[in-house]
Amino acid sequence: MPRIEELLDSDFMKKLEQLSLVSRKIFTGRMKGERRSKKRGFSVEFADYRDYSHGDDLRFIDWNAYGRLDRLFIKLFMEEEDLHVHLLLDTSESMSFGKPSKIEYARKVAAALAYIALSGLDRVGVYGLQADGLLRFPLTRGKKQMWKMFEFILNLPCEGGTALDVACKRFAVQHPGKGVLVVLSDFLDKTGYETALKYFLYEKMDVFVLQILAEEEVNPTFVGDLKLVDVEDADIAEVSITANLIKNYQKNLRAYCSTLKEFCTKHGFNYLFAPTSVPFDQLVLNYLRTAGLFK
């Protein structure tokens, strides 16, 4: 059995069961689910009438209305549709940094969102973004899939370099269509994030960008002469860390995060800064709800 306690405890899961994912858009699923659509179809809940046309299914004629009005009407029903939810986790080596590490934090947030979606009978897929492509747990639905999905999330390796553009392009090609897309990453890619995120511009999805940074990155406490080694490409930088250098670093970091936020806002994406200093349950229950991801 997966080590469920490493992701979500039972009390928190009970709180999550009271929530449901939402979207600003109307989605068309491949099967009838639990989510109402504004489309008119033949399902469970009555919505409206229209005049009978030759060839319509006689089972949906309202014979009571015919007896009163001597006209044939077809009953229309509110069609139920399922919502597709895609959770993309950056699993590059840089995500292993921090205490707690960024990947631990991302796993917990992803598990919480997956649990909300599975509880609401939405379809959920989880994807590990790697330098050479994707690790994926394909779209599935129902709480009976929860254990397998959590095990997949727990066992996602955190290794290799960052190549968000490669992984995001592969996802976009393999998963065209509608849904909710949540990207969890530090976005510390030397090649930038613009190309990667632009692949989602042509998808009819609500995109949520969660930038996860470790507290040690936001408020570093290093001092003195240090040799810094990039965990992804072994690049070395020798620096003398002073209070003034840290101040300039934090200024540049704020500017970088602000630029990412502006990019997301410009292209209709939802951006949320998620430092690991914020308890993940608070991030899920408060910040993500405020951002409109669920209700």
C-alpha positions in Angstrom: 0.0 0.0 0.0 1.3 3.5 -0.8 2.7 5.5 2.1 -0.4 7.6 2.2 0.6 9.4 5.4 3.5 11.0 3.4 1.0 12.9 1.3 -2.3 13.5 3.0 -3.7 12.7 6.5 -7.2 11.5 7.0 -8.5 14.7 8.6 -7.3 16.8 5.8 -8.8 14.4 3.2 -12.2 14.9 4.9 -11.9 18.6 4.3 -10.9 18.1 0.7 -14.1 16.0 0.1 -16.1 19.1 0.7 -14.5 20.8 -2.3 -15.0 20.5 -6.1 -12.9 21.8 -9.0 -14.4 24.5 -11.2 -13.6 26.1 -14.5 -14.4 29.3 -16.2 -15.2 27.3 -19.4 -17.6 24.7 -20.5 -16.0 21.3 -21.1 -17.0 18.4 -23.3 -16.1 15.1 -21.9 -16.0 11.7 -23.6 -18.6 10.3 -21.3 -21.4 11.6 -19.2 -20.1 12.5 -15.7 -21.1 14.6 -12.8 -20.5 18.1 -14.2 -23.4 20.0 -15.7 -23.0 21.5 -19.2 -24.9 24.3 -20.8 -25.3 22.0 -23.8 -28.7 20.4 -24.3 -28.8 16.7 -24.6 -30.7 13.6 -23.4 -29.6 12.8 -19.9 -31.1 13.0 -16.4 -32.3 16.5 -15.5 -35.1 18.1 -17.5 -34.1 21.5 -19.1 -36.5 22.6 -21.8 -38.8 21.6 -24.7 -38.5 22.0 -28.5 -40.8 21.2 -31.4 -40.8 17.6 -32.7 -38.9 17.1 -35.9 -39.2 14.1 -38.2 -36.7 11.4 -37.1 -36.6 12.4 -33.4 -36.6 9.6 -30.8 -40.3 9.0 -30.0 -39.3 8.1 -26.4 -38.7 11.7 -25.6 -42.1 13.0 -26.8 -44.2 14.7 -24.1 -47.5 12.9 -24.6 -49.1 14.9 -21.8 -48.3 18.2 -23.6 -49.7 16.6 -26.9 -52.9 15.7 -25.1 -53.3 19.3 -23.9 -52.0 21.3 -26.9 -52.4 18.8 -29.8 -48.7 19.5 -30.7 -45.7 17.3 -30.5 -42.8 18.4 -28.2 -39.5 16.8 -27.5 -38.1 16.9 -23.9 -34.6 18.3 -23.5 -32.4 17.4 -20.6 -29.3 18.9 -19.0 -26.4 16.9 -20.2 -23.7 15.9 -17.7 -20.1 16.1 -18.7 -16.8 15.2 -17.0 -13.9 17.5 -16.4 -10.4 16.6 -17.4 -7.7 17.7 -14.9 -4.0 17.5 -15.7 -1.4 17.9 -13.0 2.1 18.5 -14.4 5.0 18.2 -11.9 8.5 19.4 -12.6 10.8 16.5 -11.5 14.2 18.0 -12.5 17.0 17.8 -9.9 16.6 21.5 -8.8 13.2 20.5 -7.3 15.0 18.4 -4.7 16.4 21.5 -3.0 15.2 22.8 0.4 13.8 21.5 3.6 11.1 20.5 2.9 12.2 20.0 -0.7 10.2 21.6 -3.5 9.3 18.2 -4.9 7.9 17.1 -1.6 5.8 20.2 -1.5 4.7 19.7 -5.1 3.8 16.1 -4.5 1.5 17.0 -1.6 -0.2 19.8 -3.5 -0.7 17.5 -6.5 -2.1 14.7 -4.3 -4.6 17.1 -2.7 -5.8 18.3 -6.1 -6.0 14.8 -7.4 -8.0 13.7 -4.4 -10.5 16.6 -4.9 -10.9 15.7 -8.5 -11.3 11.9 -7.9 -13.8 12.6 -5.2 -15.8 14.7 -7.6 -15.7 12.0 -10.3 -13.6 14.1 -12.6 -10.9 12.6 -14.8 -7.4 13.1 -13.5 -4.0 12.6 -15.0 -0.6 13.2 -13.4 2.6 13.9 -15.4 6.3 14.1 -14.4 8.1 16.7 -16.5 11.6 15.4 -17.3 14.4 16.7 -19.6 13.6 14.0 -22.2 9.8 14.0 -22.0 7.1 12.8 -19.7 6.3 10.2 -17.0 2.5 9.8 -16.9 -0.3 8.4 -15.0 -3.1 8.5 -17.7 -6.5 10.1 -17.2 -8.6 8.1 -14.8 -11.6 8.6 -12.6 -13.1 7.3 -9.3 -11.6 7.1 -5.8 -10.7 3.5 -6.3 -7.8 4.8 -8.4 -6.5 7.0 -5.6 -4.0 4.5 -4.1 -2.4 3.9 -7.5 -2.2 7.6 -8.3 -0.7 8.4 -4.9 1.9 5.7 -5.3 2.8 7.1 -8.7 3.1 10.6 -7.2 5.3 9.4 -4.4 7.6 7.5 -6.7 8.2 10.2 -9.3 12.0 10.4 -9.5 13.6 13.8 -9.0 16.6 13.8 -11.2 18.2 15.2 -14.4 18.2 18.7 -15.9 15.4 21.0 -16.7 13.8 21.2 -20.2 10.3 22.5 -19.6 9.9 23.3 -23.3 10.5 19.6 -24.3 8.2 18.2 -21.7 5.4 20.8 -22.2 5.5 20.4 -26.0 5.1 16.6 -25.7 2.2 17.0 -23.3 0.5 19.6 -25.6 0.8 17.3 -28.6 -0.5 14.2 -26.7 -3.3 15.9 -24.9 -5.2 18.4 -27.1 -8.6 19.4 -25.9 -10.2 21.0 -22.9 -9.8 20.8 -19.2 -7.9 22.2 -16.2 -4.1 22.2 -16.3 -2.0 22.8 -13.2 1.8 23.2 -13.6 3.9 22.9 -10.5 7.5 24.0 -11.0 10.2 26.3 -9.7 10.6 27.6 -13.3 14.3 27.8 -12.8 15.2 26.8 -16.3 18.2 28.4 -17.9 16.4 28.3 -21.3 13.5 30.2 -19.9 9.8 29.4 -19.4 8.2 31.3 -22.2 8.4 28.7 -24.9 7.2 25.9 -22.6 4.1 27.8 -21.4 3.2 29.1 -24.9 2.4 25.5 -25.9 -0.7 25.8 -23.7 -2.0 28.9 -25.5 -3.5 26.8 -28.2 -5.3 24.5 -25.8 -8.8 25.3 -24.5 -7.8 24.8 -20.9 -7.8 26.8 -17.7 -4.1 27.0 -16.9 -2.9 27.4 -13.3 0.9 28.1 -12.8 2.2 27.4 -9.3 5.8 28.6 -8.8 7.2 26.6 -5.9 10.4 28.0 -4.3 12.2 26.8 -1.2 12.5 29.1 1.8 16.2 28.8 1.4 15.9 30.3 -2.1 13.6 33.1 -1.0 15.5 34.1 2.1 19.0 32.6 1.9 21.2 32.6 5.0 24.5 31.7 3.4 27.5 33.8 4.3 31.2 33.9 3.4 33.2 32.6 0.5 31.4 29.7 -1.2 31.6 27.5 -4.2 28.1 26.9 -5.6 27.5 23.9 -7.9 24.5 23.7 -10.1 22.8 20.3 -9.3 21.5 19.9 -12.8 24.5 20.7 -15.0 27.4 20.9 -12.5 28.2 24.5 -13.4 30.4 26.1 -10.7 30.3 29.6 -9.4 32.6 30.9 -6.7 31.1 33.8 -4.8 31.7 35.9 -1.7 28.2 36.2 -0.1 27.6 39.5 1.7 24.5 41.2 3.0 24.5 43.5 0.0 24.8 40.6 -2.4 21.9 38.8 -0.8 19.8 42.0 -1.0 20.6 42.3 -4.7 19.8 38.6 -5.2 16.4 38.9 -3.6 15.7 42.0 -5.7 16.5 40.0 -8.9 14.4 37.0 -7.7 11.4 39.3 -7.0 11.8 40.7 -10.5 12.0 37.3 -12.1 8.8 36.1 -10.3 7.1 39.3 -11.2 8.0 38.8 -14.9 6.6 35.3 -14.8 3.4 36.5 -13.2 3.0 39.2 -15.9 3.6 36.7 -18.6 0.9 34.4 -17.2 -1.6 37.3 -16.7 -1.0 38.5 -20.3 -1.8 35.1 -21.7 -4.8 34.4 -19.6 -3.1 32.0 -17.2 -3.6 32.0 -13.4 -0.3 32.5 -11.5 0.3 31.7 -7.8 3.6 32.1 -5.9 3.9 29.1 -3.6 6.9 29.3 -1.3 7.4 26.1 0.8 7.3 28.3 4.0 3.5 28.4 3.5 2.0 25.2 4.8 0.7 23.2 1.9 -2.7 22.7 3.4 -3.1 26.5 3.8 -2.0 26.9 0.1 -4.7 24.4 -1.0 -7.6 25.4 1.3 -7.0 29.2 1.1 -4.8 30.4 -1.7 -6.0 28.0 -4.5 -9.6 28.5 -3.5 -9.1 32.3 -3.8 -7.4 31.8 -7.2 -10.7 30.1 -8.4 -9.4 26.6 -8.9 -12.2 25.1 -6.8 -15.0 25.9 -4.5 
